[in-house]
């Protein structure tokens, strides 16, 4: 063995890449994740209490009075906005992991692939066994593409994100143009037939989720999953575009050091948000209800307008939440347990409303749905603070980390190594 020359450097193995501990977390990301979790619940509650394909369709004319107002408020202020914000945060989380791997001198690819496969398994179980409105499965599938953007220049990310997002908007405009051209040519697309087929799916969901057994509901969930995969052509570019924008927010330092980007956040608050609200109001006033299976020039243009508005409003919400981050610190706890709470919302709501549970399917008025969602989220906030006072991670976050790093991370706070 050759003796080491005094003063020569000692080469050590690169440090192991571990899950983030509390001190290393970017707190504003947890706060944003908590806010997004609440917005997603406000949007999803309609799909828990009734047929999935009757949800997310704009302002449903069958509601009246305060229920109609509640439906309109959710459509204009919530639907699609917090789902996009959550997608942005997913991309930011990817970038943070990649930066930490580079700093630790570790190969990021196998860790990230295990993380994506683990999320794919969790999402598949959620979609097929609990609730077919799952978004985790789509996130996991698109996350594999995200790996190829790891070495893109930081300055390239927002432009590419906007371009990919614009692809989904462009598809809606192209669809509207095709419908218009068909009408001008003396033919018409069979919108009535498509609406009849959509209504048949809705009735199947009513039977399976409102009256069926858990096994019958699982059969319907498999059918819903096939339809959802077909919709990735539109939702996929929107989500992936937000992934890229989120990666920029993390890699540029805009989330870790918001004060350095004060002018950016001011523009999001005072330009993006108002413009988005105006566009969303215009879309809702022009064509408030997007009937399932309907395709016309108006539906294509309305969806495109709403998609642009939702992007601007999601960024606007980002700006306002970052501005109020010190007052909203209580949202960090549910944000740190977002995966656990997202799945818990599905488990609890399907048990309450589906036929194989307590059976309150299609029995909760729209306004009371929002009251229920607020109460449920308040309960989750309380649970989060109590849990995280004793544990380092939420249960599903802990399991996801174990599957990612192939080791059981410490769970109790007394287990944490200094």
C-alpha positions as CSV (number, residue, x, y, z in Angstrom):
1,X,0.0,0.0,0.0
2,X,1.5,3.4,-1.0
3,X,1.6,5.8,1.9
4,X,-0.2,9.1,1.4
5,X,2.0,12.1,1.0
6,X,1.3,14.6,3.8
7,X,-0.9,17.4,2.6
8,X,-2.3,15.5,-0.4
9,X,-6.0,15.5,-0.8
10,X,-8.1,12.6,0.3
11,X,-10.7,11.4,-2.2
12,X,-13.9,10.3,-0.6
13,X,-17.0,8.8,-2.0
14,X,-19.7,11.2,-3.0
15,X,-22.3,11.7,-0.4
16,X,-25.4,9.5,-0.7
17,X,-28.5,11.3,-2.0
18,X,-31.1,11.2,0.7
19,X,-34.7,12.5,0.9
20,X,-34.9,16.1,1.9
21,X,-35.0,16.9,5.6
22,X,-37.1,19.7,7.1
23,X,-34.2,22.2,7.1
24,X,-33.4,21.7,3.4
25,X,-37.0,22.1,2.1
26,X,-38.0,25.2,0.1
27,X,-40.9,26.2,2.3
28,X,-42.7,28.3,-0.3
29,X,-43.0,25.2,-2.4
30,X,-44.8,23.4,0.4
31,X,-47.1,26.4,0.9
32,X,-47.9,26.5,-2.8
33,X,-48.5,22.8,-2.8
34,X,-50.9,23.1,0.2
35,X,-52.9,25.9,-1.7
36,X,-53.0,23.8,-4.8
37,X,-54.2,20.8,-2.8
38,X,-57.2,22.9,-1.6
39,X,-58.0,24.1,-5.0
40,X,-57.9,20.6,-6.5
41,X,-60.4,19.4,-3.8
42,X,-62.7,22.3,-4.6
43,X,-62.6,21.2,-8.2
44,X,-62.8,17.5,-7.6
45,X,-65.6,17.5,-5.1
46,X,-68.2,17.7,-7.9
47,X,-66.7,14.5,-9.5
48,X,-66.8,12.7,-6.2
49,X,-70.5,13.4,-5.6
50,X,-71.7,12.6,-9.1
51,X,-70.8,11.2,-12.5
52,X,-67.2,12.0,-13.4
53,X,-68.1,13.0,-17.0
54,X,-70.7,15.5,-15.8
55,X,-67.9,17.4,-13.9
56,X,-65.5,20.0,-15.3
57,X,-68.0,21.0,-17.9
58,X,-68.4,24.6,-17.1
59,X,-71.5,26.1,-15.4
60,X,-74.1,23.4,-15.4
61,X,-77.6,24.8,-16.3
62,X,-79.4,22.3,-14.1
63,X,-78.2,24.2,-11.0
64,X,-80.3,27.2,-9.8
65,X,-79.9,30.0,-7.3
66,X,-77.0,29.7,-4.9
67,X,-76.0,26.3,-6.4
68,X,-75.6,27.9,-9.8
69,X,-73.5,30.7,-8.3
70,X,-71.3,28.2,-6.5
71,X,-70.8,26.2,-9.8
72,X,-70.0,29.4,-11.7
73,X,-67.4,30.6,-9.0
74,X,-65.6,27.2,-9.1
75,X,-65.5,27.3,-12.9
76,X,-64.2,30.8,-13.2
77,X,-61.8,30.9,-10.2
78,X,-60.8,27.3,-9.5
79,X,-61.3,24.7,-12.3
80,X,-58.1,24.0,-14.1
81,X,-56.1,26.7,-12.3
82,X,-54.8,24.8,-9.3
83,X,-54.3,21.6,-11.3
84,X,-51.9,23.7,-13.4
85,X,-50.2,25.1,-10.3
86,X,-49.8,21.6,-9.0
87,X,-48.2,20.6,-12.3
88,X,-45.8,23.5,-12.1
89,X,-44.8,22.4,-8.7
90,X,-44.2,18.8,-9.9
91,X,-41.7,20.2,-12.5
92,X,-40.1,22.4,-9.8
93,X,-39.7,19.3,-7.6
94,X,-38.0,17.5,-10.5
95,X,-35.5,20.3,-10.9
96,X,-34.7,20.5,-7.2
97,X,-34.0,16.7,-7.2
98,X,-31.7,17.0,-10.2
99,X,-29.8,19.9,-8.6
100,X,-29.3,17.9,-5.4
101,X,-28.1,14.9,-7.3
102,X,-25.6,17.0,-9.2
103,X,-24.4,18.6,-5.9
104,X,-24.0,15.2,-4.4
105,X,-22.1,13.8,-7.4
106,X,-24.6,11.0,-7.9
107,X,-26.2,9.6,-11.0
108,X,-29.7,11.1,-11.0
109,X,-31.3,8.9,-13.7
110,X,-31.8,5.6,-11.8
111,X,-33.2,7.5,-8.8
112,X,-35.6,9.5,-10.9
113,X,-36.8,6.5,-12.9
114,X,-37.5,4.6,-9.7
115,X,-39.4,7.7,-8.4
116,X,-41.5,7.8,-11.6
117,X,-42.2,4.0,-11.6
118,X,-43.3,4.2,-8.0
119,X,-45.7,7.1,-8.8
120,X,-47.0,5.1,-11.8
121,X,-47.8,2.2,-9.5
122,X,-49.5,4.5,-6.9
123,X,-51.5,6.3,-9.6
124,X,-52.6,3.0,-11.2
125,X,-53.8,1.6,-7.9
126,X,-55.6,4.9,-7.2
127,X,-57.2,5.1,-10.7
128,X,-58.3,1.5,-10.9
129,X,-59.3,0.7,-7.3
130,X,-60.4,4.1,-5.8
131,X,-61.2,6.9,-8.2
132,X,-61.0,7.2,-11.9
133,X,-60.4,11.0,-11.9
134,X,-56.7,10.3,-10.9
135,X,-54.0,12.6,-12.2
136,X,-51.0,10.8,-10.8
137,X,-50.9,8.3,-13.6
138,X,-50.6,11.0,-16.2
139,X,-48.0,12.8,-14.2
140,X,-45.9,9.6,-13.9
141,X,-46.2,8.9,-17.7
142,X,-45.1,12.4,-18.6
143,X,-42.4,12.5,-16.0
144,X,-40.3,10.1,-18.1
145,X,-40.2,12.7,-20.9
146,X,-39.1,15.3,-18.3
147,X,-35.9,13.5,-17.7
148,X,-34.7,14.4,-21.2
149,X,-35.0,18.1,-20.4
150,X,-32.6,18.0,-17.4
151,X,-29.7,19.6,-19.2
152,X,-31.6,22.2,-21.1
153,X,-30.4,25.8,-20.5
154,X,-32.4,27.5,-17.8
155,X,-33.3,30.4,-20.2
156,X,-34.9,27.9,-22.6
157,X,-37.4,26.4,-20.1
158,X,-40.1,29.0,-19.9
159,X,-40.3,29.6,-23.7
160,X,-40.4,25.8,-24.3
161,X,-43.0,25.4,-21.6
162,X,-45.2,28.1,-23.2
163,X,-44.7,26.6,-26.6
164,X,-45.8,23.1,-25.5
165,X,-48.8,24.5,-23.6
166,X,-49.7,26.5,-26.7
167,X,-49.8,23.2,-28.6
168,X,-52.9,22.1,-26.6
169,X,-54.5,25.5,-27.2
170,X,-53.7,25.2,-30.9
171,X,-55.3,21.8,-31.1
172,X,-58.6,23.3,-29.7
173,X,-58.4,26.1,-32.3
174,X,-57.7,23.6,-35.1
175,X,-60.7,21.5,-34.0
176,X,-62.9,24.6,-34.1
177,X,-61.5,25.4,-37.6
178,X,-62.3,21.9,-38.8
179,X,-65.9,22.1,-37.5
180,X,-66.3,25.4,-39.2
181,X,-64.8,24.2,-42.5
182,X,-67.1,21.1,-42.4
183,X,-70.1,23.3,-41.9
184,X,-69.0,25.6,-44.8
185,X,-68.6,22.6,-47.0
186,X,-72.2,21.5,-46.5
187,X,-71.4,18.6,-44.0
188,X,-71.4,18.5,-40.3
189,X,-69.6,16.4,-37.7
190,X,-71.9,14.2,-35.7
191,X,-72.1,16.2,-32.5
192,X,-75.4,14.7,-31.6
193,X,-74.1,11.2,-31.9
194,X,-71.1,12.0,-29.8
195,X,-73.3,13.6,-27.1
196,X,-75.5,10.5,-27.0
197,X,-72.4,8.3,-26.5
198,X,-71.2,10.7,-23.8
199,X,-74.6,10.4,-22.1
200,X,-74.4,6.6,-22.2
201,X,-71.0,6.8,-20.4
202,X,-72.6,9.1,-17.8
203,X,-75.4,6.7,-17.2
204,X,-72.9,3.8,-16.8
205,X,-71.1,5.9,-14.2
206,X,-74.3,6.5,-12.4
207,X,-75.1,2.8,-12.2
208,X,-71.6,1.7,-11.2
209,X,-70.7,4.5,-8.8
210,X,-74.1,5.4,-7.4
211,X,-75.6,1.9,-7.1
212,X,-72.9,-0.7,-7.9
213,X,-70.6,-2.8,-5.8
214,X,-66.9,-2.1,-5.4
215,X,-66.1,-4.7,-8.0
216,X,-68.6,-3.2,-10.5
217,X,-67.1,0.2,-9.8
218,X,-63.7,-1.1,-10.6
219,X,-64.9,-2.3,-14.0
220,X,-66.2,1.2,-14.7
221,X,-63.0,2.7,-13.5
222,X,-61.1,0.7,-16.1
223,X,-63.4,2.0,-18.8
224,X,-63.0,5.5,-17.6
225,X,-59.2,5.1,-17.5
226,X,-59.2,4.2,-21.2
227,X,-61.2,7.4,-22.0
228,X,-58.8,9.4,-19.8
229,X,-55.7,8.1,-21.7
230,X,-57.3,9.3,-24.9
231,X,-57.6,12.8,-23.5
232,X,-53.8,13.0,-23.0
233,X,-53.5,14.6,-26.4
234,X,-55.0,17.8,-24.9
235,X,-54.1,17.6,-21.2
236,X,-50.6,16.1,-21.8
237,X,-49.2,19.2,-23.4
238,X,-50.8,21.5,-20.8
239,X,-49.3,19.4,-18.0
240,X,-45.9,19.0,-19.6
241,X,-45.7,22.7,-20.4
242,X,-46.3,23.5,-16.8
243,X,-43.6,21.0,-15.8
244,X,-41.1,23.0,-17.9
245,X,-42.2,26.3,-16.4
246,X,-42.0,24.9,-12.9
247,X,-38.5,23.6,-13.6
248,X,-37.5,27.2,-14.6
249,X,-38.9,28.6,-11.3
250,X,-36.8,26.1,-9.4
251,X,-33.6,26.3,-11.4
252,X,-33.6,30.1,-11.7
253,X,-33.9,30.5,-7.9
254,X,-37.3,32.2,-8.2
255,X,-38.8,29.8,-5.6
256,X,-35.8,29.6,-3.2
257,X,-35.3,33.4,-3.2
258,X,-38.5,35.1,-4.1
259,X,-37.3,38.6,-3.0
260,X,-34.7,38.5,-5.8
261,X,-37.6,38.1,-8.4
262,X,-39.9,40.7,-6.9
263,X,-40.6,42.4,-10.3
264,X,-41.5,39.0,-11.8
265,X,-44.0,38.2,-9.1
266,X,-45.5,41.7,-9.3
267,X,-46.1,41.2,-13.0
268,X,-47.8,37.8,-12.3
269,X,-50.0,39.5,-9.7
270,X,-51.0,42.7,-11.5
271,X,-50.8,41.6,-15.2
272,X,-51.2,37.9,-15.6
273,X,-53.9,37.5,-13.0
274,X,-56.3,40.3,-14.2
275,X,-55.9,39.4,-17.8
276,X,-56.6,35.8,-17.0
277,X,-59.7,36.7,-15.0
278,X,-61.0,38.9,-17.9
279,X,-60.5,36.1,-20.4
280,X,-62.1,33.5,-18.2
281,X,-65.1,35.7,-17.6
282,X,-65.4,36.3,-21.3
283,X,-65.2,32.6,-22.0
284,X,-67.8,31.8,-19.4
285,X,-70.2,34.5,-20.5
286,X,-69.9,33.5,-24.2
287,X,-70.3,29.8,-23.7
288,X,-70.7,28.9,-20.1
289,X,-71.6,25.2,-20.4
290,X,-69.5,22.6,-22.3
291,X,-71.9,19.7,-22.7
292,X,-70.3,16.3,-22.6
293,X,-69.5,15.1,-26.1
294,X,-70.4,18.4,-27.7
295,X,-68.1,19.7,-30.4
296,X,-68.9,23.0,-32.2
297,X,-66.9,26.1,-33.2
298,X,-68.0,27.7,-30.0
299,X,-66.8,24.9,-27.7
300,X,-63.4,24.8,-29.4
301,X,-62.9,28.5,-29.2
302,X,-64.3,28.6,-25.6
303,X,-62.0,25.8,-24.5
304,X,-58.9,27.5,-26.1
305,X,-59.8,30.8,-24.4
306,X,-60.3,29.1,-21.0
307,X,-57.0,27.2,-21.4
308,X,-55.1,30.5,-21.9
309,X,-57.0,32.1,-19.0
310,X,-56.3,29.2,-16.7
311,X,-52.5,29.4,-17.4
312,X,-52.4,33.1,-16.6
313,X,-54.6,32.7,-13.5
314,X,-52.4,29.8,-12.3
315,X,-49.3,32.0,-12.6
316,X,-51.3,34.9,-10.9
317,X,-52.2,32.7,-8.0
318,X,-48.5,31.7,-7.8
319,X,-47.6,35.4,-7.5
320,X,-50.2,36.2,-4.9
321,X,-49.4,33.1,-2.7
322,X,-45.7,33.9,-2.8
323,X,-46.5,37.5,-1.8
324,X,-48.5,36.3,1.1
325,X,-46.3,33.3,2.0
326,X,-45.6,34.5,5.6
327,X,-49.3,34.7,6.4
328,X,-49.9,31.4,4.7
329,X,-47.2,29.4,6.4
330,X,-49.9,27.1,7.9
331,X,-50.4,25.7,4.4
332,X,-46.9,24.2,4.4
333,X,-47.9,21.2,6.6
334,X,-50.6,19.9,4.3
335,X,-48.3,20.8,1.4
336,X,-45.7,18.4,2.7
337,X,-48.3,15.7,2.9
338,X,-50.0,16.5,-0.4
339,X,-49.8,12.9,-1.9
340,X,-51.2,11.4,1.3
341,X,-54.0,14.0,1.5
342,X,-54.8,13.7,-2.2
343,X,-55.3,10.0,-1.9
344,X,-57.1,10.4,1.4
345,X,-59.6,12.7,-0.2
346,X,-60.5,10.1,-2.7
347,X,-60.8,7.3,-0.2
348,X,-63.0,9.3,2.1
349,X,-65.2,10.8,-0.6
350,X,-65.8,7.6,-2.5
351,X,-66.7,5.9,0.8
352,X,-69.2,8.7,1.6
353,X,-70.8,9.2,-1.8
354,X,-70.4,6.0,-3.8
355,X,-73.0,3.2,-3.7
356,X,-70.7,0.7,-2.0
357,X,-70.1,3.2,0.8
358,X,-72.7,5.4,2.5
359,X,-74.4,6.1,-0.9
360,X,-74.9,9.9,-0.9
361,X,-74.2,9.9,-4.7
362,X,-75.9,13.0,-6.4
363,X,-77.5,14.0,-3.2
364,X,-75.3,16.9,-2.1
365,X,-76.3,20.4,-3.5
366,X,-73.5,22.3,-5.3
367,X,-73.1,25.0,-2.6
368,X,-73.0,22.4,0.1
369,X,-70.3,20.5,-1.8
370,X,-68.0,23.5,-1.4
371,X,-68.9,23.8,2.3
372,X,-68.0,20.1,2.7
373,X,-64.7,20.6,0.8
374,X,-63.7,23.5,3.0
375,X,-64.5,21.5,6.2
376,X,-62.6,18.5,4.9
377,X,-59.5,20.5,4.0
378,X,-59.6,22.3,7.4
379,X,-59.6,18.8,9.0
380,X,-56.6,17.8,6.8
381,X,-54.7,20.9,7.9
382,X,-55.2,20.0,11.5
383,X,-54.2,16.4,10.9
384,X,-51.1,17.6,9.0
385,X,-49.8,19.7,11.9
386,X,-50.4,17.0,14.4
387,X,-48.8,14.3,12.3
388,X,-45.7,16.3,11.4
389,X,-45.1,17.3,15.0
390,X,-44.2,13.6,15.5
391,X,-43.2,12.4,12.1
392,X,-40.9,13.6,9.3
393,X,-43.1,12.7,6.3
394,X,-46.7,11.8,5.5
395,X,-47.3,8.0,5.2
396,X,-47.5,8.0,1.4
397,X,-44.6,10.4,1.1
398,X,-42.5,8.1,3.3
399,X,-43.5,5.1,1.2
400,X,-42.7,6.9,-2.1
401,X,-39.3,7.9,-0.8
402,X,-38.6,4.4,0.3
403,X,-39.5,3.1,-3.2
404,X,-37.3,5.9,-4.8
405,X,-34.2,5.5,-2.6
406,X,-34.5,1.7,-2.0
407,X,-34.1,2.2,1.7
408,X,-36.5,3.0,4.6
409,X,-36.0,6.6,5.5
410,X,-36.5,7.5,9.2
411,X,-40.2,8.3,9.9
412,X,-40.4,9.4,13.6
413,X,-38.7,12.7,14.5
414,X,-36.8,10.9,17.2
415,X,-35.2,8.8,14.5
416,X,-33.7,11.7,12.6
417,X,-30.0,11.7,12.4
418,X,-28.3,15.1,13.0
